[in-house]
């Protein structure tokens, strides 16, 4: 998926839901902060979204521009209407949202570290591939992930497991040695 395709979905979702602000919570939210994200992070043709003002209207979006809809068949990509509970995000994520203006719609995407943490929390194999790619392309920093992991609403057992996975993904031999030790400011917005 491309940024322009995501903007197309946002405009369509806003028109269908009659809500101007659309939350993007799935993998394609990477396009908010990284419009030219690496191709391996953009393989999904599905955008997980819900109208911020009226999340219950996600079903309308799903029915109109969802999988196997005329929209999907015409354009090759589609929206998956989801709810706010779909993504597990760290405390404070709302302050770090990245805006996409797709007039008259506005898309709100989790900041990349928050998005990647939600993928770690989900833990599916496709999510593991996604987080490894984000780390490999230096779109996230290990120290920021570990700090925000403490604010993720999960059990301590799950947190320990994720801490280990994050450590593995940034371990020497993954091509990230220089990235782990480089000083620099947090790229938060």
Secondary structure as the mmCIF struct_conf table of DSSP 4:
data_model
#
loop_
_struct_conf.conf_type_id
_struct_conf.id
_struct_conf.beg_label_comp_id
_struct_conf.beg_label_asym_id
_struct_conf.beg_label_seq_id
_struct_conf.end_label_comp_id
_struct_conf.end_label_asym_id
_struct_conf.end_label_seq_id
HELX_RH_AL_P HELX_RH_AL_P1 UNK A 3 UNK A 17
TURN_TY1_P TURN_TY1_P1 UNK A 18 UNK A 18
BEND BEND1 UNK A 20 UNK A 20
STRN STRN1 UNK A 21 UNK A 24
BEND BEND2 UNK A 26 UNK A 26
HELX_RH_3T_P HELX_RH_3T_P1 UNK A 27 UNK A 29
HELX_RH_AL_P HELX_RH_AL_P2 UNK A 30 UNK A 33
TURN_TY1_P TURN_TY1_P2 UNK A 35 UNK A 36
HELX_RH_3T_P HELX_RH_3T_P2 UNK A 39 UNK A 41
STRN STRN2 UNK A 46 UNK A 51
BEND BEND3 UNK A 52 UNK A 53
HELX_RH_3T_P HELX_RH_3T_P3 UNK A 55 UNK A 57
HELX_RH_AL_P HELX_RH_AL_P3 UNK A 58 UNK A 65
BEND BEND4 UNK A 66 UNK A 66
TURN_TY1_P TURN_TY1_P3 UNK A 67 UNK A 68
BEND BEND5 UNK A 69 UNK A 69
HELX_RH_AL_P HELX_RH_AL_P4 UNK A 70 UNK A 75
BEND BEND6 UNK A 76 UNK A 76
STRN STRN3 UNK A 78 UNK A 81
HELX_RH_3T_P HELX_RH_3T_P4 UNK A 84 UNK A 86
BEND BEND7 UNK A 87 UNK A 87
STRN STRN4 UNK A 90 UNK A 90
TURN_TY1_P TURN_TY1_P4 UNK A 91 UNK A 92
HELX_RH_3T_P HELX_RH_3T_P5 UNK A 93 UNK A 96
STRN STRN5 UNK A 98 UNK A 102
TURN_TY1_P TURN_TY1_P5 UNK A 103 UNK A 104
STRN STRN6 UNK A 105 UNK A 109
HELX_RH_AL_P HELX_RH_AL_P5 UNK A 112 UNK A 122
HELX_RH_AL_P HELX_RH_AL_P6 UNK A 125 UNK A 136
TURN_TY1_P TURN_TY1_P6 UNK A 137 UNK A 138
BEND BEND8 UNK A 139 UNK A 140
HELX_RH_AL_P HELX_RH_AL_P7 UNK A 142 UNK A 149
TURN_TY1_P TURN_TY1_P7 UNK A 150 UNK A 151
STRN STRN7 UNK A 152 UNK A 152
BEND BEND9 UNK A 153 UNK A 154
HELX_RH_AL_P HELX_RH_AL_P8 UNK A 156 UNK A 169
TURN_TY1_P TURN_TY1_P8 UNK A 170 UNK A 170
BEND BEND10 UNK A 171 UNK A 171
TURN_TY1_P TURN_TY1_P9 UNK A 172 UNK A 173
BEND BEND11 UNK A 174 UNK A 175
HELX_RH_AL_P HELX_RH_AL_P9 UNK A 177 UNK A 181
#
